[in-house]
């Protein structure tokens, strides 16, 4: 039961992040400009986050969807951690949300495998 709660938390967090990237509020555009990635990549990242979130929802009924969603999140969060720490050289604290999502995705992946 606890793993399903963690799955729900990850689904909501990643899904909201994806929606924010797609609607592109000013603060997100400012963040993305710091990362020096093209703006179209923010839309692609947002779509991937929403797809991963939907896969986590379907993962309640079919564990293979949870594995797919977690796989997408793992790749995205590794990219986010790389961006914060190496590409932009931000403080390690900036990578904490990405790291937590990465760890949750790994835990959920392992529990569903």
N, C-alpha and C positions, 0 to 999 in steps of 0.2 A: 504494500500500500504506500509506503514512504517513497518508493521509486516513482510511483504514478504522480505523487504530489510534486516531486522534483521535476518530473517531465512537464507538468502543467506550468510550473514557475518558469522553466526554460522556454516553453512554447510562448507564453505571454511576453516575456522579456524580448525574445528574438523577434516575435511578430510585431511588437510595437516599434522596435528599432527599424524593421523593414518598412513599416508604414511611414515612419518619420523620414527615412531616406527617399521614399517615393514622392511624398508631398513637398519635400525640400523647404522647410522653414529656414529663416535667415540664420539661426544659430548653427544649423546643420551645414549649410553652405559655407559658413565661416570655418567650421571644423574641417570640412573636406578640402577647402582651399589650402589649409596648413599641410595637409597630407600630400599635396601636389599630384593628385590623381585626377584624371579628366572627370568632368561632371557626369558623363554618361555612365561611368563606372559606378557612381553612387546609385544610380537607378538599377543597374544590374545587380549590385550587392543587395539592395532593398528587395528586389524580386526574389533573389536566392534566399534571403532571410524569411520572407513570407512563405516560400515553398517549403523550407525546412520546418517552419512552424506548422503548416498544414500537414506535413508528413508526421510530425509528432502527435497531432490530433488523431490521425488515422492509425497511429501506432498503438492506440488504446485497444484497437480491435485486431490489428495485424502487426506483430512485432517487427516485420521486415520494413514497414514504413518508418517505424521508430529508428531502425538502423540507418535507413537512408537519410532521414532528417538529421540524426546525430552526425553522420559522416559529413554532410554539407556544413553543419555548424562547426565541426572540428576544423575543417579547411578554412572557413571564414575567420574563425577566432585566431588561428595561427597567423593568418594574414594581418588581422587587427593588432595582435601583439607585436608582430614584426614592424608594422607601421608606427606604432606608438614608441617603441623602444629604440629601434634601429634607424628607420627612415627619417623620423622627425626628432628623435632624441628627446622625447618628453620624459618627465619624471616617471619612475616605475609605478607610482600610484595611478597614473592614467591608464595603465594596462590591467588594473585590478578587475574591472567589470568583464573584460574580454577573457581574462584568465579564469574567473569564476564560471563563466559560460562554457569555456573549454573543459574545465574539470567536470561540470555537470553533464556535458555531452558525452564525455568519456565514461563516466559512471553509468549513465543510462544505456549507452552502447553496450558496455560489458554486461550489464544485467539482462539485456535483451538478446545477447548473442548466444 
